[in-house]
């Protein structure tokens, strides 16, 4: 049982697919569609976010817990998600 507090994570690319997240042990309790301003999506060959002021990226904000044993963090890697820091805008 994981007792850590959940954080909001912005998922994009393949990780917007909840079947993909489930495969790495993440089933979010809460989620909503979202956009992240100031970034663009570049696929070379994996989906990556790059800073780009005039662009925005659409994805999903979802709750997740993190820690040294989090399978989803190991699978996505630090570069494949952006932790919620107030920059992403969810559907109100």
C-alpha positions as CSV (number, residue, x, y, z in Angstrom):
1,X,0.0,0.0,0.0
2,X,1.4,3.3,-1.1
3,X,0.8,6.1,1.5
4,X,2.6,8.9,-0.3
5,X,0.7,12.0,-1.2
6,X,-0.3,12.1,-4.9
7,X,1.2,14.7,-7.2
8,X,-0.3,16.1,-10.5
9,X,1.7,15.0,-13.5
10,X,1.3,16.2,-17.1
11,X,1.4,13.2,-19.4
12,X,1.8,13.5,-23.2
13,X,2.4,11.4,-26.2
14,X,1.9,7.6,-25.6
15,X,1.5,8.2,-21.9
16,X,-1.9,9.9,-22.5
17,X,-3.1,6.3,-23.1
18,X,-4.4,4.9,-19.8
19,X,-3.7,1.3,-21.0
20,X,0.0,2.3,-21.4
21,X,0.0,3.8,-17.9
22,X,-1.7,0.7,-16.5
23,X,1.1,-1.5,-18.1
24,X,3.6,0.4,-15.9
25,X,1.5,0.2,-12.8
26,X,-0.2,3.6,-12.8
27,X,-4.0,3.9,-12.6
28,X,-4.7,7.6,-11.8
29,X,-7.5,8.4,-9.3
30,X,-8.1,11.8,-11.0
31,X,-7.4,13.1,-14.4
32,X,-8.4,15.9,-16.8
33,X,-7.4,17.1,-20.2
34,X,-4.8,19.8,-20.1
35,X,-2.5,22.1,-22.1
36,X,1.1,23.2,-21.4
37,X,1.9,26.6,-22.8
38,X,5.5,27.4,-23.9
39,X,6.4,23.9,-25.1
40,X,6.2,22.0,-28.4
41,X,6.2,18.3,-29.0
42,X,9.1,16.8,-31.0
43,X,9.3,13.1,-32.0
44,X,13.0,12.1,-32.6
45,X,12.2,9.0,-32.3
46,X,10.4,9.4,-28.9
47,X,8.1,12.2,-27.9
48,X,9.9,15.0,-26.2
49,X,8.9,18.4,-24.9
50,X,11.0,21.3,-26.0
51,X,10.7,24.9,-24.9
52,X,9.0,27.0,-27.5
53,X,7.2,30.2,-26.4
54,X,4.6,30.4,-29.2
55,X,3.5,26.8,-28.9
56,X,1.4,24.7,-26.6
57,X,1.2,20.9,-26.0
58,X,-2.0,19.1,-25.1
59,X,-2.1,16.1,-22.8
60,X,-3.6,14.8,-19.6
61,X,-3.0,15.9,-16.0
62,X,-3.3,12.9,-13.7
63,X,-2.6,12.1,-10.1
64,X,0.3,9.8,-9.3
65,X,2.6,9.0,-6.4
66,X,6.3,8.9,-6.8
67,X,9.2,7.3,-5.0
68,X,12.1,5.0,-5.5
69,X,9.9,2.0,-6.3
70,X,7.5,3.7,-8.8
71,X,7.4,1.6,-11.9
72,X,5.8,4.4,-13.9
73,X,8.7,6.7,-13.2
74,X,11.3,4.1,-14.2
75,X,9.3,3.3,-17.4
76,X,8.8,6.9,-18.4
77,X,12.1,8.4,-17.3
78,X,12.5,11.8,-15.9
79,X,12.4,13.4,-19.4
80,X,9.1,11.9,-20.4
81,X,6.9,13.8,-17.9
82,X,6.6,17.2,-16.4
83,X,5.5,17.3,-12.8
84,X,2.7,19.7,-12.1
85,X,4.1,23.1,-11.2
86,X,1.3,25.4,-12.0
87,X,2.2,25.8,-15.7
88,X,-0.3,23.3,-17.1
89,X,-3.9,24.4,-17.5
90,X,-6.6,21.8,-17.0
91,X,-10.2,21.9,-18.2
92,X,-12.1,24.1,-15.7
